[in-house]
Amino acid sequence: MEQKIRVGVIGAGRQAQSFLKLYSEHPKVELTAVCDVSEERLTASAERWGVKHRFNDLSICECGDVDMISVHTPDHLHAESFIRALEGGKHVFVGFWKRSRQEKPQPSADPMKREKPRGERIPMVMQGNIPVIPTPFLQGKIEYAGFDRLFERTADYLEGYVVCGSTGEAPALTSAERKEIVRYIAARLPAEKHIVVGLGHTCLEEAIKIGRSAAEHGVKAALVPSPYYFPNSLDMVIDYIGKVAEGTGLDIVFYDNPVTTGTRFTAEDLLTLAKAVPGIKAIKMTDHSFAKIRVLKSKTGLVVFGGDDIICYRSFVAGVDGSMIIAPIIHPEAFRDCWRAFREGKAELSFRLYSEKLLPFISMFGPGDEIPTTKALFHHLGVFSSAETRSPLLTADSDRVREVLLGYGQIMKSGTSDG
């Protein structure tokens, strides 16, 4: 009998699943081992594909029941796995993330020092699910690998991401960190994914510098709220947003968020603002006035995004063109399916998906402390290496973590494949 090649797979995320399936079904291959830092993904994959050996570190490379290592982790983690596998006497296959045609990988494993020319992002109407994402920290520093794991988990189901917004703790980041995060993410994501840079700031000059840096790396749009702290008038906001648009050259998604900015706008105010600042192409609505959404959609060509998880489905009904909230990165497949069904006129199916696969979690993780609770969940799932926040934010306490996990666990019981 011909001896089968015994394969061990490093990585159990979405990219790895097709290879796990291939190896488990190939007549000349025996899938003998799998490795992942997430215990949940590791257990699920091992049980799904009937894998005998499970590892949560690179000791898989010394496993005696493995002839070949197949690596399916974010690109910047490949080098260590590749070297350990060779040192363990294994054959090695490495799978790469899909890149845009304009990109060429650079020979540096340090994400803080990689310099990669960025091709032009494909012009297209920006709509759909472009969630706001938290910034992962590890011992006080940016954990770039956390971004990679987040993208691996979600990118197949989303139109893009908002980076360095309020959910990304932008007010607690230095300008240099904000620029570097955008540069890193722009170099990682395929060109067809929208990247929206958060430019919330009280200093116009710094906001423009961050926006220009983002534009240099191919970013096309910025999410800009009214300057917080100041008692803004409409004329003040027109002046500020207009100068940001002119100074950066970016398309502006105006962030209508009365709670954090202390500035309230009527529908007529927004119409006046959009007319005065032609660079405004979209509005993110956190205000719970659904009538404003309807007015904007009936009287302008602006794209309107829902901006609050707790009312996301009512925003669907009011006529939004997509969502800039957190839920799509928690349950990306379920959220996509719910949104797609709604847009296709399948209201009953859409609302059933929302009620069963989204609402239990949405009702438990906010509002008010969405950032620390999301980070706690991602730490639990192995997406982030820690649940750290930066002062003045505090990490979620044990009671809130239990509540969030209760909501997430209910979703998993309903049969969604996210995780």
C-alpha positions in Angstrom: 0.0 0.0 0.0 1.3 3.5 -0.9 2.3 5.5 2.1 0.2 8.6 2.6 1.8 12.0 3.3 1.0 13.1 6.8 0.1 16.7 7.0 0.0 19.2 9.9 -1.7 22.5 9.4 -0.7 25.7 11.2 -3.7 28.1 11.4 -7.4 27.2 11.7 -9.0 30.4 10.5 -11.1 30.8 7.4 -8.3 30.7 4.9 -7.1 27.4 6.4 -10.5 25.7 6.2 -10.4 25.0 2.5 -6.9 23.4 2.9 -8.1 21.3 5.9 -10.9 20.1 3.8 -8.6 19.3 0.9 -6.1 17.4 3.0 -8.8 15.4 4.8 -10.4 14.3 1.5 -7.2 13.7 -0.6 -6.6 10.0 -1.1 -2.8 10.3 -0.7 -2.9 12.5 2.3 -3.5 11.9 6.0 -4.4 15.0 8.0 -2.7 14.3 11.4 -2.3 17.6 13.2 -3.6 21.1 13.5 -2.3 24.2 15.3 -4.0 27.5 16.3 -3.6 30.0 19.1 -7.4 30.1 19.5 -8.6 27.1 21.6 -12.1 27.6 20.2 -10.9 27.5 16.5 -8.5 24.6 17.3 -11.1 22.4 18.9 -13.7 23.2 16.2 -11.4 22.4 13.4 -9.9 19.3 15.0 -13.4 17.9 15.6 -14.8 18.9 12.2 -11.9 17.3 10.2 -11.2 14.4 12.6 -7.6 15.5 13.4 -5.8 13.4 16.1 -3.1 15.9 17.3 -3.8 19.4 18.5 -1.3 22.1 19.2 -1.5 25.7 20.3 2.2 26.5 19.6 4.9 25.6 17.0 5.7 22.3 18.7 3.6 20.9 15.9 6.8 21.2 13.9 8.4 18.5 16.0 5.4 16.1 15.8 6.5 12.6 14.8 3.2 12.0 12.9 3.8 14.9 10.5 5.7 14.8 7.3 4.7 18.2 5.9 3.6 21.4 7.5 1.0 23.6 5.7 1.1 27.2 7.0 -2.1 29.3 6.8 -1.5 32.3 9.2 -1.3 36.0 8.4 1.7 36.7 6.2 4.0 38.4 8.8 3.8 35.2 10.9 5.0 32.9 8.1 8.8 33.2 8.7 8.9 31.7 12.2 6.6 28.8 11.2 8.6 28.1 8.0 11.9 28.1 9.9 10.6 25.9 12.7 9.2 23.4 10.2 12.5 23.1 8.3 14.4 22.7 11.6 12.0 19.9 12.4 12.8 18.1 9.2 9.5 18.8 7.6 8.4 19.6 4.1 6.7 23.0 4.0 3.8 24.7 2.1 2.9 28.3 2.8 -0.4 29.9 1.8 -0.4 33.6 1.2 -3.3 36.1 1.6 -4.8 37.4 -1.6 -3.2 40.8 -2.6 -4.1 43.4 -5.1 -2.3 43.1 -8.4 -0.5 46.3 -7.8 1.1 45.1 -4.6 4.4 43.3 -4.3 5.4 41.8 -0.9 8.5 43.3 0.7 11.2 41.3 2.4 10.7 42.5 6.0 8.9 40.6 8.8 8.6 43.8 11.0 5.3 45.5 10.3 6.6 48.7 11.7 9.5 48.9 9.1 7.8 47.4 6.0 7.7 49.8 3.0 5.3 48.8 0.3 4.1 50.8 -2.6 0.4 51.1 -2.6 -1.7 50.7 -5.8 -4.7 52.8 -6.5 -7.9 51.5 -4.8 -10.7 50.8 -7.2 -13.1 53.7 -7.4 -16.6 52.5 -6.5 -19.7 53.6 -4.6 -19.0 53.1 -1.0 -21.9 51.3 0.7 -22.7 48.0 2.4 -21.1 46.8 5.7 -18.0 48.8 6.6 -17.7 48.2 10.3 -15.8 50.2 12.9 -12.9 48.2 14.4 -11.2 48.3 17.7 -7.4 48.8 18.0 -5.7 45.8 19.6 -3.1 46.5 22.3 -0.5 44.2 23.9 1.5 45.5 26.9 0.6 49.0 25.9 1.7 48.7 22.3 -0.3 48.2 19.0 -0.7 44.5 18.4 -0.6 44.4 14.6 -1.1 40.6 14.5 -4.5 41.2 16.1 -5.6 43.2 13.0 -4.4 40.4 10.8 -6.5 37.8 12.7 -9.5 40.1 12.7 -9.3 40.5 8.9 -8.8 36.8 8.4 -12.0 36.2 10.4 -14.1 38.8 8.7 -12.8 40.1 5.3 -14.8 37.6 3.1 -18.1 39.1 4.3 -17.5 42.8 4.5 -17.0 45.7 2.1 -14.3 47.4 4.2 -13.4 48.8 7.5 -13.3 52.1 9.5 -9.9 52.4 11.2 -8.8 54.7 14.0 -12.3 55.9 14.7 -13.7 56.3 18.2 -14.2 52.5 18.4 -10.5 52.3 17.6 -9.7 54.6 20.6 -8.3 57.3 18.3 -8.4 59.9 21.0 -5.9 57.7 23.0 -3.6 57.2 20.1 -0.7 59.4 19.1 -0.8 60.9 15.6 2.2 58.8 14.7 0.3 55.6 15.8 -2.8 56.6 13.8 -0.7 57.1 10.6 1.1 53.8 11.1 -2.0 51.8 11.7 -3.6 53.1 8.5 -0.4 52.5 6.6 -0.2 48.9 7.9 -3.8 48.1 7.1 -3.7 49.7 3.7 -0.8 47.5 2.8 -2.7 44.4 4.1 -6.1 44.6 2.5 -7.0 44.0 -1.1 -7.7 47.0 -3.2 -11.4 46.2 -3.5 -11.9 46.7 0.3 -12.8 50.2 1.4 -10.7 51.8 4.1 -12.2 54.7 5.9 -9.8 56.6 8.2 -11.2 58.2 11.3 -10.3 61.9 11.5 -12.0 62.9 14.8 -9.7 65.5 16.3 -9.8 68.9 18.0 -6.8 70.1 16.0 -7.5 70.8 12.4 -3.8 70.7 11.4 -3.3 67.3 12.9 -6.4 65.9 11.4 -5.3 67.1 7.9 -1.8 65.6 8.4 -3.3 62.2 9.4 -5.7 62.4 6.4 -2.9 63.3 4.0 -0.8 60.4 5.2 -3.8 58.0 4.7 -4.3 59.4 1.2 -0.7 58.7 0.3 -1.3 55.0 1.1 -4.4 54.8 -1.1 -7.2 55.6 1.3 -10.0 57.4 -0.3 -12.4 58.4 2.5 -12.5 59.8 6.0 -15.0 59.6 8.8 -15.2 63.1 10.4 -17.4 64.2 13.3 -17.9 67.7 14.6 -15.0 68.7 16.7 -15.8 67.4 20.2 -15.7 69.6 23.3 -16.5 72.8 21.5 -20.0 74.3 21.5 -20.3 74.0 17.7 -22.6 76.1 15.5 -23.5 75.0 12.0 -21.2 77.6 10.6 -18.3 76.4 12.7 -18.9 72.8 11.5 -19.1 73.9 7.9 -15.8 75.7 8.2 -14.1 72.8 10.0 -15.3 70.0 7.8 -14.7 72.1 4.6 -11.1 72.6 5.6 -10.6 68.9 6.3 -12.0 68.0 3.0 -10.0 70.6 1.1 -6.8 69.8 3.1 -6.9 66.1 2.7 -8.6 65.6 -0.7 -10.5 62.7 0.8 -14.2 62.0 0.4 -15.9 62.8 3.7 -18.3 60.6 5.6 -19.8 63.1 8.0 -20.4 61.5 11.4 -23.6 62.8 13.0 -23.0 61.7 16.6 -24.8 64.1 19.0 -23.9 62.1 22.2 -20.1 62.3 21.9 -19.8 65.7 20.1 -22.6 67.5 22.0 -23.8 68.9 18.6 -27.2 68.1 17.3 -28.3 68.5 13.6 -31.7 68.6 12.1 -32.3 67.1 8.6 -32.2 70.7 7.2 -28.9 71.3 8.9 -27.4 68.2 7.3 -28.7 69.3 3.9 -27.1 72.7 4.4 -23.8 71.2 5.5 -23.7 68.8 2.5 -24.5 71.6 0.1 -21.8 73.9 1.6 -19.1 71.1 1.6 -19.2 69.2 -1.7 -16.6 66.8 -0.4 -19.2 65.2 1.9 -20.3 62.1 0.1 -22.0 60.2 2.9 -23.4 60.6 6.4 -23.1 58.1 9.3 -26.2 58.4 11.4 -25.8 57.6 15.1 -28.7 59.9 15.9 -31.9 57.8 16.5 -34.0 60.1 14.2 -35.1 57.7 11.4 -37.0 60.6 9.8 -33.6 62.2 9.1 -32.5 59.2 7.2 -35.6 59.3 5.1 -35.2 63.0 4.3 -31.5 62.5 3.3 -32.4 59.7 1.0 -35.3 61.5 -0.6 -33.6 64.9 -1.1 -30.0 64.1 -1.8 -27.7 61.6 -3.5 -25.8 61.1 -0.3 -24.9 57.6 0.9 -26.3 57.1 4.4 -24.8 54.6 6.9 -26.5 53.3 10.1 -24.2 54.1 13.0 -25.6 52.4 16.1 -25.8 48.7 16.7 -28.8 48.7 18.9 -31.0 50.2 16.2 -29.4 48.7 13.2 -32.4 46.9 11.9 -34.7 49.9 12.2 -32.0 51.8 10.2 -32.3 49.1 7.5 -36.0 49.8 7.3 -35.5 53.6 7.3 -33.4 53.2 4.1 -29.7 53.2 4.9 -27.2 52.1 2.3 -25.1 50.1 4.8 -23.8 50.1 8.3 -20.7 51.4 10.1 -21.1 49.6 13.4 -19.4 46.8 15.4 -21.8 43.9 14.9 -20.6 42.9 11.4 -17.1 42.0 12.8 -18.7 39.9 15.6 -20.9 37.8 13.3 -19.8 38.7 9.8 -21.5 35.9 7.9 -24.8 36.3 9.7 -24.8 40.1 9.3 -24.0 39.8 5.6 -26.8 37.3 5.1 -29.3 39.4 7.1 -28.4 42.6 5.1 -28.4 40.8 1.8 -31.8 39.2 2.5 -33.2 42.7 3.4 -31.9 44.3 0.2 -33.4 41.5 -1.9 -36.8 42.2 -0.4 -36.9 39.0 1.7 -38.0 40.9 4.8 -39.3 37.9 6.8 -36.0 35.9 6.3 -33.9 39.0 7.1 -35.7 39.7 10.3 -35.6 36.1 11.4 -31.8 36.1 10.8 -31.5 39.3 12.8 -33.6 38.0 15.7 -31.9 34.6 15.9 -28.3 35.3 15.0 -27.6 39.0 15.8 -30.0 40.4 18.4 -29.0 38.3 21.4 -25.5 39.6 21.2 -26.3 43.1 20.2 -28.6 43.4 23.2 -25.9 42.4 25.6 -22.7 44.0 24.5 -23.7 47.7 24.6 -24.6 50.5 24.5 -22.0 52.6 26.3 -19.1 50.1 26.8 -19.0 48.5 23.3 -15.2 49.0 23.1 -14.1 47.1 26.2 -16.7 44.4 25.8 -15.8 43.8 22.1 -12.1 43.5 23.1 -13.0 41.1 25.9 -14.9 38.9 23.4 -12.0 39.0 20.8 -9.6 38.1 23.5 -11.8 35.2 24.5 -11.9 34.0 20.9 -8.2 34.4 20.3 -8.5 37.2 17.8 -6.7 39.7 20.1 -3.9 38.6 22.5 -5.3 40.8 25.3 -8.4 42.8 26.2 -6.4 45.9 26.9 -7.8 49.4 26.5 -6.0 52.7 26.9 -6.8 55.2 29.6 -9.3 56.7 30.2 -11.1 53.6 29.1 -11.2 50.7 31.5 -11.4 47.0 30.6 -14.7 45.3 31.0 -15.3 43.8 34.5 -16.0 40.1 35.0 -19.8 40.6 35.2 -19.9 42.4 31.8 -17.7 39.8 30.2 -20.1 37.0 31.4 -23.0 38.9 29.9 -21.3 39.4 26.6 -20.3 35.7 26.4 -23.9 34.8 27.3 -25.2 36.7 24.3 -22.4 35.4 22.0 -23.0 31.8 23.2 -26.7 32.1 22.4 -25.8 33.0 18.8 -23.5 30.0 18.5 -26.3 27.7 19.7 -28.5 29.0 16.9 -26.2 27.5 14.3 -24.2 30.4 12.9 -20.9 29.4 11.4 -19.0 32.6 12.6 -16.1 32.0 15.0 
